């Protein structure tokens, strides 16, 4: 029954995303700044070469972000805080094919000193950094191909016997993230869908901690594919229209084993959900809450921990 409910939620999210994109596609494809369906903030973004954001997270007691899943509690450090810095540069100054290129860099740094069920505190010792450079090519403002790689850097709190969760992927994003669509005077939204392929020997670890529980390489699996969905909606006018809700589920597929059993199996593994609500003070500052959980869709090891975290974040945009 639980799996049926999850599949219904997945289907509803897919339908909602495509309905939003499809309903307005004919109006948006030209993407001219004069078009009335582009928000004022999005007009500014279109003309900028650089887009940058900084977001600071706080995770409450017993809801910390866990970068050391699977490690015994006495040796496991979880994060109380996270700083996420993102920047993208578009080569708009060129009049040729280079104007469609963009390079980006995302740095997530985790801080904390708490140990689950043993010691909860407000320490801010550096734990680990996740660095993700990428290069993108924009075929249209609403479609781009992206080659990404993530590297894990130990800052002193990352347990050595946990696998380095590095990955490389090639994905295609359909939809909008930094541009909001103004459907009417009371409705603004952004949505996208992004399928991705993870490259050999750099698959995504969709089962963090499983390698600690079970070193049997025949049962250890990594994701070969993912489908990420995102939808964000603001309804209302004036101060009410500054509130928004969002959902960002990601479904992982594949059953690529380690170290030499790399294949293109498409079995469903699990789904990571991130959702919440927020309030935008102006075009540059917003605050949001978030909740996250991993759901088993048939491909997770039974003894693996079900990771759950909750937090609040302050985001600044340039």
N, C-alpha and C positions, 0 to 999 in steps of 0.2 A: 504494500500500500504506500509506503514511504517513497519507493522508487517511482511509482506512478505519479505521486504528487510532485516529485522533483522534475520528472519529464514534462509534466504540464507547465511548471514554472519556466523551464527552459524554452518550451514551444511558445509560451506567451511572450517571453522576452524577445525571441526571434521575430515573431509576428509584429510586435510593437515597434521594434527597430526598423524593419523593412517598411512598415506602413508609414512611419514618419519620413524616412528617406524617400520612399516612392511617391508619396503624396505631393512633396514639394520639389521633386527632382527637376521637373520641367522649368520651374521658376529659378532654380538655383544654379543650374549648370553653367550659365553665362557668368554668374558671380560678379557682376559689375557693382561698384560701390554705390551706384545710384539706385540699385534695386531695393524696393521697400522691405523685402523680407530678410535683409541683413541687419543685425543689430548695430548700434553706433559703435560699440566696442569692437565688433568684428571688422568694421570698416577701417578702424585704426590698425588692427592687426594685419590686414591685407597689405598695407603699405609699408610695413616694418621689415627690415632685414633680420632683426634679432628679436626673438621671443624668449623671455626668461621668467621663471617662477622659483620661489623659495617657500617651502612648507615645513613648519615645525609641528611635530606630533607629541602628544602626551598619552601614555597608556596607564589606566588606573590600576590599583592593586588587584592582583589575581586575574588581570586581563592583559598582561604584558605580551609584547611581541617576542616570539621565541625563535632566535636564529640558531639554536643548538638542539633542535628536536632530537629525541632519542637518547640523549646523554643522561646519565643518572643525576638525580636532583642535586646531590652534594657538589657535583662538578659542573652543573649547568648554570650559566648566567643568562638572564633574560633582559630584554630592553624595556626601560621605562620611558625613553625618549627616542625620537628619530628626527633627523634633519634631511630633507629631500631637496636637492638643488637640480634644476633642469634648465638647459639652454639650447636653443636651436637657431642656426644661422642659415638664412635663405640667400642665394646668390642672385638677388633681384636686379642688381646693377648691370647684368649682362643682357644682351638682346638676342642671345642664341639659346641652344639647348641647356647651357649651364644655368640659366635662370630657373630651371625646374629642379635643380639639385638643392639639397639641404644636408647639413651635418648637425648632429645633436649629441648632447652628453648629459647623462643623468647620474647623479651621485647620491646614494642613500647611506647615511652614516647612523649606526645604532649606538645608543649609550645606555648604561645602567649597571647595577651591581646586585640585583635581587636574585635569589635562588628559590625556585618554586617550593612551596610548603615548608621552607626552612627559614628564610630571611627576606622580608619585603622591606625595601628602603627606597630612598630618593636619590641614591648615588647616580652620578653621571659619568662613570668611567667609560672610555671608548671600548666598544666590543668588536665591531666588524664594519666594513664598508663594502657596498655593492656598487661597482662602477660599470655603466652601460653606455659605450659609444655606439653611434649608429649613423648610417648614411641613407638618405631617402631620395626618391625620385618622384616628383609630382606630375602625373599624367594630366590630371585636372585638380582643381582645388579640393575636390571631394574624394579623390582616389590617389593613393601613393603606394609605392613598393619600398620596403625598408629592410636593410640588412643590419642586424644588431648582434652584439656580443656582450655578455656580462661576465665580469671578473670579480671574484671574492677576495678581499684583502683583510687579513687578520690584523686587528688593532690591539690585541692583547686579551680579548675575552672569548675568542672563537676556539672551540675545543678541537685539537689537532686531529683526533681520530674520526671526526665527522667529515664526510666527503666535501670537497670544495664544490659548491653549487654553481659552477660555471656553465654557461650555455651559449650557443650561437643559433640564430634563427633567421629565416627569410620569410617575410610576411607581406600581405597586401591589405591595406586599410581602406574600407569603403565607408564614407560618412564624414562627420565633422566633430572636432574636439575643441580647437581654439576659436572656431566660429560658431556663434549661436544663431539659430534661425528664428526670426521674429514672424511667427505665423499670423498673429493679430496683435492688437494693442494689449491683450491680456495673456498671451501665450508665447513663451520662448523655450527653445529646446535645442539640444545637441545629441547626436547619436552616431554610433559607428559599429561596424562588425569587422573583425580582423582575423582571418585564418592565417596560421603560420606553420612552417615546416622547420623542425629542429634538425640540425645537421649531424652526421655520424660523429660519434665520440664526443659530441657536445649537446646531448639531449637534455631536456628539462627534467629535473628531479621532482616529479609529481608526488613522491612519497618520502618527504624529508623525515629522516629518523629510521627508515626501514633498514638501511644499511647497518645501523648500529644493532638493531634487534636481530637481524638475520643476514649473515655474511654469505649465504648461499647464493652465488651468482646466477644460478638457474632460476631462482624465484624473484630476484631483484629486478625491477623493471623501471624504465625511464620512458617519458612521453616522447613520441615522434611528432605529434601534431597538437595544436591547440586552436580553439575558436574562442576569441574574446569578444564579448558584447558590452556595449556601454549605452546608457540612456540617462539623460539629465533633463528635468522639466521644471520650469517656473510658471506658476499660474497666478494671475492677479495683476492689479495695477498699484502704483505707489509703493509704499513700504511693504505691502503684502506680496507684491511681485518680486521682492528681493529674496524671498524664501525659495528654496529649491529642494527637490528630492532626486536621488540618483541610485542607480544599480549598475554593478560592473561584474557580472559572472564570467568565468573563464572555464571552459570544458577541455579536459586533456584526453588525448587518444594515443593509442599505440601500445606496444608491449615489447619495447626494444630492450634486450637484456645486456648484461655486462660479462666480460669485456669485449667479446667478439661476436655476439649474437645480435648484430644490428639488422633490423628488417623494417618493413613498412606496414606492419600490422596496424589495423585501425580499431582495435577493441577500445571501448570506452573505459577510462580509468576512474576519474573523479571530477569534481567541479569545485572550484574556489569561488565563493561569493563574497563580494564587498558591496555594502549598501549603506545608506544613511541619508541625512538631511543637513541643510546648511543655510547660511544667510550671507548675502553679498552686501557689504557696506557701500561699496562703490565699484568702479571699474578695475580697481587695483587690489582690494582687500576683501577676503571672505573667510568665514569660519565654518567648519563642518564637523559633524560627528560621523563615526563609521563603525560598522560591525563586520566581522569576517568569520567564515567557517569553511572547512573542507568537507564535502559530502562524498560518500562512497557511491559510485555508480557501477560497481561490480569489479573493479580492478585493483583495489587496495588490499594490502596485507591486513589480516584481522588484528594482529597484535600491534599495529601501528597506531600511534597517538592521533586523536582527532583534534587538530589544532584550532583554537578559537581565540580571537583577540578583539578588543574594542578600544576605541580611542577618540580623541578630539584633536583637531588640527587648525592652525592659523596659516592661511595661504596669502602670499603677496605676489602680484603679477605685474610685469613690466611690458 
